[in-house]
Amino acid sequence: MEPKLVGRQYEWDLLDEVMKSGESEMVIVYGRRRVGKTFLINRFFDNTYAFKHTGVFNKSTGTQLERFAASLEDYSGEAVAVPENWYKAFDMLKAYLRTVRSEKKVVFIDEMPWLDTAGSDFVSALESFWNGWAAAEDNIVLVACGSATSWMTDKLLGDKGGLFNRSATRIFLRPFNLKETEEYLKSRGFELTRYDIAECYMIMGGIPFYLKQMNPRWTLARNIDMMFFKEKGLLWDEFDHLYSTLFKNADTYIAVVEALSMKRMGMTRKEIVKETGISDNGDLGKVLKNLVDNEFIRPYNYFGNKKRDTIYQLADFYTMFYFSFIRDNYGRDENFWANSTDLPLRRSWAGYTFEQLCLHHLEQIRKSIGIFGVQCETSAWFSKGAEGKRGAQIDLLIDRRDRIINICEMKYSINEFTIDSEYDKSLRNKIQVFRDETRTRKALHLTMITTYGLKRNMYSNSVQSQVVLDDLFI
């Protein structure tokens, strides 16, 4: 049975508009590895192309050209000599496309960044092919796809040469949200509670490839153990493979995310330099930009202080899970996840990662508290506390144009969450310290975001609005 296409309606509609266009179009599809780019393209075009080719990871220019010639042989049905360079290769592609009789001639080049080996002149040859011939036709659709988001943005979207601003359609494919994850799992025969789906999301994010590896006949815990903790399991080497295929000099990227994994609130650039020993130069700036572009880390603002350095926070669920559990447990206990339910480390991980899940669903939170149409800015805030006073930390502030600030507390619990006397004092202190230090005159509304809501008691009336797990699935 053909797998169901979940979500992606917006992207599907963009591709549909391309096919209705009366001129040639270049489509750039990018996003992190395993997110379903190739699947979307193949489904939309029904695997019917005038020409398709996929780059080969970490191979020489000569090997890339050999494989390109092999793809031309497959589609043309004729023997093809290996081209001397990419200019010759695209000349051969042009000659072949002229023989194709089709209303639209779709050329799909997958993993395009892998073709751009050192000194190969791939980008300039692509530019010559597109500007010198294809763009002047009225029926060429060139789909350029790649997981190395930094290459796609720098060489295609950010190119200041002949390809600058040439792309008619740009598709950045993101992971599924919770609603789409639920729909995808149901389409594969899973019957999971939303609590289980949330836990699954906190481990894998909404990455379709990871979700596809799960077996609907097994419990969630067994699936996690078989995929991540069993020796030579399905994803036992995923971490190294993921970073090495996305980034050149992967060790530098790994050093940054490892440092960020150790500090919940995140780090400034200066703190990253101090922790990792990486030189504070343009190369580090590029590393941070590439990690942000791939949504592995999140830059965020400190409330009310525009001059404060940007803070970077680890945002990729799989990477967080890897550093928390996989790296030090791989191969030691093949039933680790099933056996770790009551571990303090796991409870701490769940609490923190639930906060990240909420930050990935800000649109749903705003809808739930009825401010979706109100202009807002989100940020975080913390205070070390003045002498003799307690410090305070707020992981999510929603600063609204209507002069209200939602102070959001995010709590992961297997039951209704109870605000007890001690936590009530902490909340009151947090709000008071925030008001004193920021000197805001806006109204402060306490918003609790929990899995199953609040248990009503003498302290719950201080909460102005609530968001529960079900609200994140809208």
C-alpha positions in Angstrom: 0.0 0.0 0.0 1.3 3.5 -0.9 2.2 5.4 2.3 -0.2 8.2 3.1 1.1 11.8 2.6 0.6 13.5 5.9 0.5 17.3 6.1 2.6 19.1 3.5 -0.5 20.7 1.9 1.1 24.1 1.6 4.1 22.6 -0.1 1.9 20.5 -2.4 0.0 23.6 -3.4 3.3 25.4 -4.2 4.4 22.6 -6.5 1.0 22.6 -8.1 1.4 26.2 -9.0 4.8 25.5 -10.5 3.3 22.9 -12.8 0.6 25.4 -13.9 3.2 28.0 -14.8 3.7 29.0 -18.4 7.4 29.4 -18.0 10.4 27.5 -16.7 10.8 27.3 -13.0 13.5 26.4 -10.5 12.3 24.9 -7.3 14.6 24.8 -4.3 13.6 22.2 -1.6 15.7 22.1 1.5 15.5 21.1 5.2 17.3 18.8 7.6 18.1 15.2 6.8 15.3 12.6 7.3 12.5 15.2 7.1 10.9 13.8 4.0 12.0 16.1 1.1 12.5 13.3 -1.4 9.3 11.5 -0.4 7.3 14.7 -0.9 8.8 15.3 -4.4 8.5 11.7 -5.5 4.9 11.6 -4.4 3.9 14.9 -6.1 5.6 14.0 -9.4 4.6 10.3 -9.1 8.3 9.4 -9.8 7.8 10.6 -13.3 10.7 12.7 -14.4 12.4 13.7 -17.6 15.6 13.2 -15.6 16.5 12.4 -12.0 19.9 12.2 -10.4 21.1 11.9 -6.8 24.5 13.0 -5.5 26.8 10.6 -3.7 28.1 11.5 -0.3 31.8 12.2 0.2 32.9 11.1 -3.3 35.3 12.8 -5.8 34.3 14.9 -8.7 35.2 12.0 -11.0 32.8 9.6 -9.2 30.0 12.2 -9.2 30.4 12.7 -13.0 30.5 8.9 -13.6 27.2 8.5 -11.7 25.7 11.5 -13.5 26.5 9.8 -16.8 24.9 6.6 -15.6 21.7 8.5 -14.8 21.7 9.9 -18.3 22.1 6.4 -19.7 19.1 5.2 -17.6 16.8 8.0 -18.9 18.0 8.3 -22.5 18.4 4.6 -23.1 21.7 5.2 -24.9 25.3 4.8 -24.0 26.8 8.0 -22.5 30.4 8.8 -22.1 31.6 10.2 -18.8 31.8 14.0 -19.2 35.1 15.8 -18.5 33.5 18.4 -16.2 30.2 19.8 -15.1 29.9 22.2 -18.0 30.1 19.2 -20.4 27.7 17.2 -18.1 25.0 20.0 -18.3 25.6 20.3 -22.0 24.8 16.6 -22.3 21.7 17.0 -20.1 20.5 19.9 -22.3 21.0 17.8 -25.5 19.0 14.9 -24.0 16.2 17.2 -22.7 15.7 18.5 -26.2 14.7 15.0 -27.3 12.1 14.6 -24.6 8.5 15.1 -25.7 6.6 16.3 -22.7 4.4 19.2 -21.7 6.6 19.8 -18.7 10.1 18.4 -18.4 10.9 17.9 -14.7 14.6 17.6 -13.8 15.1 16.4 -10.2 18.6 16.7 -8.7 18.6 15.2 -5.2 21.3 15.8 -2.6 22.7 18.6 -4.9 25.3 19.8 -2.3 27.1 16.5 -2.5 27.8 17.2 -6.2 29.7 20.4 -5.4 33.1 19.0 -4.6 36.2 21.1 -4.2 37.2 22.8 -7.4 34.5 21.2 -9.4 32.8 24.4 -10.7 29.5 22.7 -10.2 27.6 25.9 -9.2 28.9 27.9 -12.1 28.1 25.1 -14.6 24.6 24.9 -13.1 24.2 28.7 -13.5 25.3 28.4 -17.2 22.8 25.6 -17.8 19.9 27.5 -16.2 20.6 31.0 -17.4 22.0 30.0 -20.8 19.3 27.7 -21.8 16.7 26.3 -19.4 15.3 29.6 -18.1 14.6 30.7 -21.7 12.5 27.7 -22.4 8.9 27.6 -21.2 8.6 24.0 -19.9 11.6 23.1 -17.8 11.1 22.5 -14.0 14.4 22.1 -12.2 13.9 20.7 -8.7 17.1 21.2 -6.6 17.0 19.3 -3.3 19.4 19.0 -0.5 19.8 18.3 3.2 22.8 20.5 3.7 20.7 23.6 4.4 23.8 25.8 4.7 24.9 24.9 1.1 21.4 25.4 -0.2 21.0 28.8 1.4 24.6 30.0 0.6 25.0 28.7 -2.9 21.5 28.9 -4.3 19.3 31.1 -2.2 22.1 33.5 -1.2 24.2 33.4 -4.3 25.1 36.8 -5.6 26.0 35.6 -9.0 23.9 34.4 -11.9 21.6 32.3 -9.7 20.8 35.2 -7.3 17.0 35.5 -6.8 16.4 33.1 -9.7 14.3 30.6 -7.7 10.6 31.0 -8.3 9.7 28.6 -5.5 11.5 28.0 -2.2 10.3 25.1 0.0 11.9 24.7 3.5 10.5 21.5 4.8 10.1 21.4 8.5 9.4 18.4 10.8 5.8 17.4 11.6 4.1 19.2 14.5 2.3 17.2 17.1 -1.0 17.0 15.2 0.8 15.8 12.0 2.8 13.3 14.1 -0.4 11.9 15.5 -1.9 11.6 12.1 1.2 9.9 10.7 1.3 7.4 13.5 -2.4 6.6 13.1 -1.9 6.1 9.3 0.7 3.4 10.2 -1.6 1.5 12.6 -0.5 2.9 15.9 -2.9 3.4 18.8 -1.1 5.7 21.2 -2.3 8.1 23.8 -1.4 11.8 23.3 0.9 11.5 26.3 2.8 8.7 24.6 2.9 10.7 21.3 4.3 13.7 23.2 7.0 11.5 24.7 7.8 10.1 21.3 8.0 13.7 20.0 10.4 14.7 22.8 12.7 11.9 21.6 12.5 12.1 17.8 10.9 15.4 17.1 8.5 15.2 14.2 11.1 13.5 11.9 9.2 11.2 9.5 12.1 8.9 8.9 12.5 8.2 12.6 8.8 7.7 13.1 8.7 5.3 10.2 11.2 2.9 12.0 8.7 2.2 14.7 6.7 -1.0 14.9 3.0 -0.6 15.6 2.9 -4.1 17.3 5.3 -2.9 20.0 4.9 -0.6 22.9 6.5 2.9 22.7 9.2 1.8 25.2 10.2 -1.2 23.2 10.4 0.7 20.0 12.7 3.2 21.7 14.9 0.4 23.1 15.1 -1.4 19.8 15.9 1.7 17.8 18.3 3.5 20.0 19.7 1.2 22.7 19.9 -2.3 21.2 23.4 -2.9 19.9 23.5 -2.3 16.1 19.9 -1.1 16.3 18.1 0.7 13.5 19.5 4.1 14.5 22.6 3.1 16.5 24.9 5.3 14.4 22.5 8.0 13.5 24.2 10.9 15.4 27.6 10.7 13.7 25.9 10.1 10.3 23.5 13.0 10.7 26.1 15.6 11.5 28.8 14.3 9.1 26.4 14.4 6.1 25.0 17.8 6.9 28.1 19.7 7.8 31.7 19.9 6.7 34.1 19.9 9.8 31.3 18.1 11.7 33.5 18.0 14.9 33.1 21.7 15.3 29.3 21.5 15.0 29.2 18.6 17.5 31.4 20.6 20.0 28.9 23.4 19.9 25.7 21.3 20.4 27.5 19.3 23.1 28.3 22.5 25.0 24.7 23.7 24.6 23.3 20.3 25.8 24.9 21.0 29.2 23.2 24.4 29.8 19.4 24.4 29.8 19.0 28.2 29.3 21.5 28.2 26.5 24.7 30.2 26.0 25.9 33.4 24.5 28.6 33.3 21.8 31.2 34.2 24.3 30.2 31.4 26.6 30.3 28.9 23.7 33.8 30.1 22.9 34.9 29.7 26.5 33.3 26.2 26.9 34.5 24.7 23.6 37.8 26.5 22.9 36.7 27.3 19.4 38.2 30.6 18.0 35.8 33.5 18.0 35.9 34.4 14.4 33.9 34.2 11.2 34.0 30.5 11.1 32.2 30.2 14.4 29.6 32.7 13.1 29.0 30.5 10.1 28.7 27.4 12.3 26.1 29.1 14.5 24.2 30.3 11.4 24.2 26.9 9.8 22.9 25.3 13.1 20.2 27.9 13.3 19.3 27.5 9.6 18.9 23.7 10.2 16.9 24.4 13.3 19.3 22.4 15.5 19.7 25.4 17.8 17.4 28.4 18.5 18.5 32.0 19.0 16.4 33.9 21.3 16.1 37.3 23.0 16.5 38.3 26.6 13.4 40.2 27.6 13.8 44.0 27.7 17.5 44.1 26.9 18.1 44.6 23.2 21.9 45.1 23.8 22.4 41.7 25.5 24.1 39.1 23.4 22.0 36.6 21.6 21.5 33.4 23.5 21.7 30.1 21.6 19.7 27.1 22.9 19.8 23.5 21.8 16.5 22.8 20.0 16.8 19.5 18.2 15.0 16.8 20.1 17.1 13.8 18.8 20.3 15.6 19.7 19.1 16.4 23.2 18.1 12.7 23.6 21.4 11.5 22.3 23.4 13.6 24.8 21.1 12.8 27.7 20.9 9.0 27.2 22.2 7.3 24.1 25.9 8.4 24.1 26.6 6.9 27.5 24.2 4.0 27.5 24.5 2.5 24.0 25.0 -1.2 24.1 25.0 -1.5 27.9 21.3 -2.1 28.6 19.2 -3.0 25.6 16.1 -2.4 27.7 17.2 0.9 29.1 14.2 2.9 28.2 11.7 0.4 29.6 13.7 0.1 32.8 14.3 3.8 33.4 10.8 5.1 34.1 11.6 6.2 37.7 15.2 7.5 37.1 15.6 11.1 38.3 17.6 11.9 35.2 14.7 10.8 33.0 12.2 13.0 35.0 14.6 15.9 34.7 14.9 15.3 30.9 11.1 15.1 30.5 10.5 18.3 32.3 13.1 20.2 30.3 12.2 18.7 26.9 8.5 19.3 27.5 9.4 23.0 27.6 11.1 22.6 24.2 8.0 20.9 22.9 6.0 23.9 24.0 8.4 26.3 22.3 8.0 24.3 19.1 4.2 24.9 19.3 3.9 28.6 20.1 1.2 29.1 17.5 -1.0 26.5 19.2 -0.3 28.1 22.6 -1.4 31.5 21.3 -4.5 30.0 19.8 -5.4 28.3 23.0 -5.2 31.4 25.2 -7.1 33.4 22.6 -4.3 35.8 21.4 -3.5 34.4 18.0 -4.5 37.7 16.3 -2.6 39.9 18.7 0.9 41.1 17.8 3.3 39.4 20.2 7.0 38.9 20.9 8.4 35.9 22.7 11.5 35.9 24.9 13.0 34.5 28.0 14.3 36.1 31.2 16.4 35.3 34.2 17.8 37.0 37.2 20.6 35.9 39.6 18.8 37.9 42.3 20.0 40.8 44.3 21.8 40.3 47.6 19.5 38.6 50.1 16.9 37.8 47.4 16.1 34.7 45.4 16.9 34.5 41.7 14.2 33.8 39.1 14.0 32.3 35.7 11.2 32.5 33.1 11.6 30.3 30.0 8.7 31.8 28.0 7.3 35.3 28.0 4.7 36.4 25.6 4.8 40.1 25.4 1.6 41.3 23.8 0.7 44.5 22.0 -2.4 44.9 24.2 -0.1 45.6 27.1 -0.3 42.2 28.7 2.6 39.8 29.3 1.9 36.1 29.7 4.4 34.5 32.1 4.3 30.9 31.0 5.2 28.0 33.3 5.5 24.6 31.5 5.1 21.5 33.6 5.2 17.8 32.5 3.2 15.5 34.7 1.5 12.1 34.5 -1.5 13.5 36.3 -3.1 16.9 37.0 -0.4 19.2 38.2 -0.7 20.5 41.8 0.5 23.9 42.8 1.6 23.4 46.4 2.6 26.0 49.0 6.3 26.0 48.1 5.7 26.3 44.3 3.2 29.0 44.9 5.9 31.0 46.8 8.3 30.4 43.9 5.7 31.7 41.4 5.0 34.8 43.4 8.7 35.5 43.9 9.3 35.0 40.2 6.6 37.5 39.2 7.6 40.1 41.7 11.3 39.9 40.8 10.4 40.2 37.1 8.3 43.3 37.8 10.9 44.9 40.0 13.8 44.3 37.7 12.1 45.1 34.4 10.0 47.9 35.8 7.2 46.9 33.4 3.9 48.6 33.7 2.1 45.9 31.7 -0.3 43.5 33.3 1.3 40.2 34.1 -0.8 37.1 33.5 0.3 33.7 34.8 -0.2 30.9 32.2 0.3 27.3 33.1 1.1 24.9 30.3 0.7 21.3 31.5 -0.1 17.8 30.3 -3.4 17.3 32.0 -4.2 20.7 33.6 -4.2 21.9 37.2 -5.7 20.3 40.2 -8.0 22.9 41.8 -6.9 24.0 45.2 -6.3 27.2 47.2 -3.3 28.2 45.1 -4.7 27.5 41.5 -6.8 30.7 41.4 -3.7 32.8 40.8 -3.5 31.3 37.3 -5.2 33.5 34.6 -5.0 30.9 31.8 -4.2 27.3 31.1 -3.0 25.3 28.2 -3.1 21.5 28.3 -1.4 18.9 26.1 -4.5 18.4 23.9 -4.3 22.1 23.0 -0.9 21.5 21.4 -2.5 19.1 18.9 -4.7 21.7 17.3 
